[in-house]
Amino acid sequence: MECRILELTINSANDLREVRRMFKMKVYAKVFIGGNQEMEKRTPVDRHGQANPAWNYTMKYSISESWLQHHGTMLVIKLYCKRKLGDRYIGEVHQPLKQLYDYAYPLGGSAVVRFPVQMGSAESQGQLCFSYRFGEKVAIDKLMLAESIASFLVTGSGGAL
């Protein structure tokens, strides 16, 4: 089976819906691929930008080639405002991985894009900017071997640092 490394950088958002009245908005993003909760990753919280946060935070995913060719595999980025009494949902962006791949492929496999942030069927509230790069195809067994070697070099034979 073959896969590709997806390098995704959540850059920034602008003109987001204000979800706090009394305190500053502290925004972070949760990223899901294919509805798989185990693949969830998060950006750090932006504590300064409020309705215009900036992260420039990069995360990596191993994406099977079959997921890239399936129209239903979605990249979902949900934005939240961090609060002590429970985080508040701001909105989200949904994009099919195949569409992102097909757009970036002629550009060398990478692109910078901007999409409206939606909240249900309501009008969009701001925009989210992210960049991404799809790596070359690699066999999963080779990828696992490379990750094992990298882990060994970082942690040594005894496990975690």
C-alpha positions as CSV (number, residue, x, y, z in Angstrom):
1,M,0.0,0.0,0.0
2,E,1.2,3.5,-0.8
3,C,0.8,6.8,1.0
4,R,1.9,10.4,0.9
5,I,3.0,12.8,3.6
6,L,0.7,15.8,3.9
7,E,2.4,18.7,5.4
8,L,-0.3,21.2,6.5
9,T,0.4,24.7,7.9
10,I,-2.5,26.5,9.5
11,N,-1.4,30.1,8.8
12,S,-4.1,32.5,9.9
13,A,-7.7,33.6,9.9
14,N,-9.3,36.9,9.6
15,D,-12.7,38.6,10.4
16,L,-13.9,35.7,12.6
17,R,-17.2,35.9,14.4
18,E,-16.8,37.4,17.8
19,V,-17.9,34.8,20.4
20,R,-16.8,36.6,23.6
21,R,-18.3,39.8,24.9
22,M,-16.2,40.5,27.9
23,F,-12.7,39.0,27.4
24,K,-10.3,38.6,24.5
25,M,-10.8,35.8,22.1
26,K,-8.1,33.1,22.2
27,V,-8.5,31.0,19.1
28,Y,-7.1,27.6,18.2
29,A,-7.9,25.1,15.4
30,K,-8.6,21.4,15.5
31,V,-7.8,19.5,12.3
32,F,-9.4,16.2,11.3
33,I,-8.9,14.0,8.2
34,G,-11.5,11.6,7.0
35,G,-13.5,11.9,10.2
36,N,-10.9,10.0,12.1
37,Q,-10.8,11.3,15.6
38,E,-7.4,9.5,16.2
39,M,-5.9,11.8,13.6
40,E,-7.0,15.0,15.3
41,K,-4.2,17.6,15.8
42,R,-4.5,21.1,17.2
43,T,-2.7,24.4,16.8
44,P,-1.5,26.3,19.8
45,V,-3.9,29.0,21.1
46,D,-3.4,32.4,19.6
47,R,-3.7,34.8,22.5
48,H,-3.2,38.1,20.7
49,G,-5.0,38.2,17.3
50,Q,-8.5,37.8,18.7
51,A,-10.8,37.8,15.5
52,N,-7.6,37.7,13.4
53,P,-5.5,34.9,14.8
54,A,-2.2,33.8,13.3
55,W,-0.5,30.5,14.1
56,N,1.8,29.5,11.2
57,Y,1.7,26.0,12.8
58,T,2.7,23.0,10.7
59,M,1.5,19.4,11.2
60,K,2.2,16.2,9.3
61,Y,-0.1,13.4,8.3
62,S,0.5,10.1,6.5
63,I,-2.3,9.8,3.9
64,S,-3.0,6.6,2.1
65,E,-3.2,6.9,-1.7
66,S,-6.7,5.5,-1.6
67,W,-7.9,8.3,0.6
68,L,-6.5,10.8,-1.9
69,Q,-8.5,9.3,-4.7
70,H,-11.8,9.1,-2.8
71,H,-14.0,12.1,-3.2
72,G,-15.5,11.7,0.3
73,T,-12.3,12.0,2.3
74,M,-12.5,15.5,3.9
75,L,-10.0,17.8,5.6
76,V,-11.9,19.5,8.4
77,I,-10.6,22.4,10.3
78,K,-12.7,23.6,13.2
79,L,-12.0,26.9,15.0
80,Y,-12.6,27.3,18.7
81,C,-12.3,30.1,21.3
82,K,-10.5,28.9,24.5
83,R,-12.5,29.6,27.7
84,K,-12.3,28.4,31.3
85,L,-16.0,27.3,31.3
86,G,-15.7,25.3,28.1
87,D,-14.4,26.3,24.6
88,R,-16.8,28.0,22.3
89,Y,-17.2,26.9,18.6
90,I,-16.5,29.6,16.0
91,G,-16.9,27.8,12.7
92,E,-15.2,25.4,10.3
93,V,-13.8,24.7,6.9
94,H,-14.4,21.5,4.9
95,Q,-12.4,20.6,1.9
96,P,-12.1,17.2,0.0
97,L,-8.5,15.9,0.1
98,K,-8.9,14.9,-3.6
99,Q,-9.8,18.5,-4.6
100,L,-6.8,19.9,-2.6
101,Y,-4.5,17.3,-4.2
102,D,-5.8,17.9,-7.7
103,Y,-5.4,21.7,-7.3
104,A,-1.8,21.4,-5.9
105,Y,-0.5,18.7,-8.2
106,P,0.1,20.9,-11.3
107,L,1.8,23.5,-8.9
108,G,4.4,21.0,-7.7
109,G,2.3,19.4,-5.0
110,S,1.9,22.5,-2.8
111,A,-0.4,25.5,-2.5
112,V,-1.6,28.3,-0.3
113,V,-5.4,28.6,-0.1
114,R,-8.0,30.7,1.6
115,F,-11.5,29.4,2.4
116,P,-14.6,31.0,4.1
117,V,-15.3,29.8,7.7
118,Q,-18.8,28.4,7.9
119,M,-21.1,27.9,10.8
120,G,-23.7,25.4,9.8
121,S,-25.7,26.8,6.9
122,A,-25.3,30.4,8.0
123,E,-23.3,33.0,6.0
124,S,-19.5,32.7,6.2
125,Q,-17.8,34.4,9.1
126,G,-14.3,35.3,8.1
127,Q,-11.7,33.3,6.2
128,L,-9.0,30.7,7.0
129,C,-5.7,30.7,5.2
130,F,-3.6,27.5,5.1
131,S,-0.8,26.1,3.0
132,Y,-0.1,22.4,2.3
133,R,2.3,20.2,0.5
134,F,1.8,16.6,-0.6
135,G,5.0,14.5,-0.7
136,E,6.0,11.8,-3.2
137,K,4.4,8.4,-3.0
138,V,6.1,6.0,-0.7
139,A,5.3,2.5,0.4
140,I,3.9,2.3,3.9
141,D,6.5,-0.2,5.1
142,K,9.3,2.1,4.0
143,L,7.6,5.0,5.8
144,M,7.3,3.0,8.9
145,L,10.9,2.0,8.8
146,A,12.0,5.6,8.3
147,E,9.8,6.7,11.2
148,S,11.3,3.9,13.4
149,I,14.8,5.0,12.5
150,A,14.0,8.6,13.2
151,S,12.4,7.7,16.5
152,F,15.5,5.6,17.5
153,L,17.9,8.4,16.6
154,V,15.9,10.9,18.7
155,T,15.1,8.7,21.7
156,G,17.8,6.1,21.7
157,S,17.1,2.4,22.2
158,G,15.7,3.0,25.7
159,G,12.5,4.7,24.5
160,A,11.4,8.3,25.3
161,L,13.8,10.9,26.4
